[in-house]
Amino acid sequence: MVAITSKYHGPTNTRGSCVRATANGHMVTVPWASELDSEANHREACKQLCEKLGWDADRFFGGAMDDGRWAWVPVFTYDWEQRHKEVSDAESPS
């Protein structure tokens, strides 16, 4: 399983604030959008990294960690009713 981490970086003398998202040695840096809240800025960085890597960004959910970084993990839905039907069909005699 792959997790994406994102971290806020404050402004320097030459660059504005940004969020950097990383996973598996890949990275994107996204300028901080003041019209967005913190979560939306981190989500945008996650989304852009997913696009770069060809991943489905809609499957990633995240939250803030104690050190100020955010962690984003893929969440896969599972259709329990479909699985129950598959198991029932396999167990019933033909």
C-alpha positions in Angstrom: 0.0 0.0 0.0 1.2 3.5 -0.9 0.6 6.6 1.2 1.1 10.1 0.1 2.3 12.7 2.6 2.0 16.4 2.2 3.6 19.2 4.1 3.2 23.0 4.2 6.3 25.1 3.5 6.3 28.7 4.5 7.5 31.5 2.2 11.1 32.3 1.6 12.8 35.4 0.2 12.3 34.0 -3.3 9.2 31.8 -3.2 5.7 32.0 -1.7 4.1 29.4 0.6 3.5 26.0 -0.9 2.5 22.4 -0.1 4.7 19.5 -1.2 3.3 16.1 -1.7 5.5 13.0 -1.9 5.1 9.3 -2.5 7.5 6.5 -3.7 10.2 9.0 -4.4 8.0 11.3 -6.5 7.1 14.8 -5.6 4.9 17.8 -6.6 5.0 21.3 -5.2 1.8 23.3 -5.3 1.6 27.0 -4.6 -0.5 27.8 -1.5 -4.0 29.1 -2.5 -5.1 31.6 0.1 -8.7 31.2 -1.0 -8.6 27.6 0.1 -8.4 26.2 3.7 -5.6 24.0 4.8 -7.2 20.7 4.0 -8.1 21.8 0.5 -4.6 23.0 -0.2 -3.2 19.6 1.0 -5.8 17.8 -1.0 -4.9 19.7 -4.1 -1.3 18.7 -3.7 -2.4 15.0 -3.3 -4.6 15.3 -6.3 -1.8 16.7 -8.5 0.6 14.0 -7.4 -2.0 11.3 -8.2 -2.4 12.8 -11.7 1.3 12.8 -12.2 1.5 9.1 -11.2 -1.7 8.0 -13.0 -3.5 7.2 -9.7 -7.2 7.8 -9.0 -7.2 10.8 -6.6 -10.8 10.2 -5.6 -9.8 7.1 -3.8 -7.4 9.0 -1.4 -8.6 10.2 1.9 -6.4 11.9 4.5 -6.0 13.8 7.7 -3.5 15.9 9.6 -0.9 14.3 11.7 0.6 15.7 15.0 3.7 17.0 13.2 1.8 19.2 10.8 2.1 16.9 7.8 -0.9 15.3 6.2 -1.2 11.6 5.3 -3.3 10.4 2.4 -4.1 6.7 1.8 -6.1 4.9 -0.8 -9.5 3.6 0.3 -11.1 0.9 -1.7 -14.8 0.2 -1.3 -16.0 -3.4 -1.1 -19.4 -4.6 -2.2 -20.3 -7.0 0.6 -23.7 -7.9 -0.9 -22.0 -8.8 -4.3 -19.4 -10.9 -2.4 -22.1 -12.7 -0.4 -23.9 -13.5 -3.7 -20.7 -14.8 -5.3 -20.0 -17.1 -2.3 -23.5 -18.3 -2.1 -23.5 -19.1 -5.8 -20.2 -21.0 -5.5 -21.5 -23.1 -2.5 -24.8 -24.0 -4.0 -24.9 -27.4 -5.9 -25.2 -27.2 -9.6 
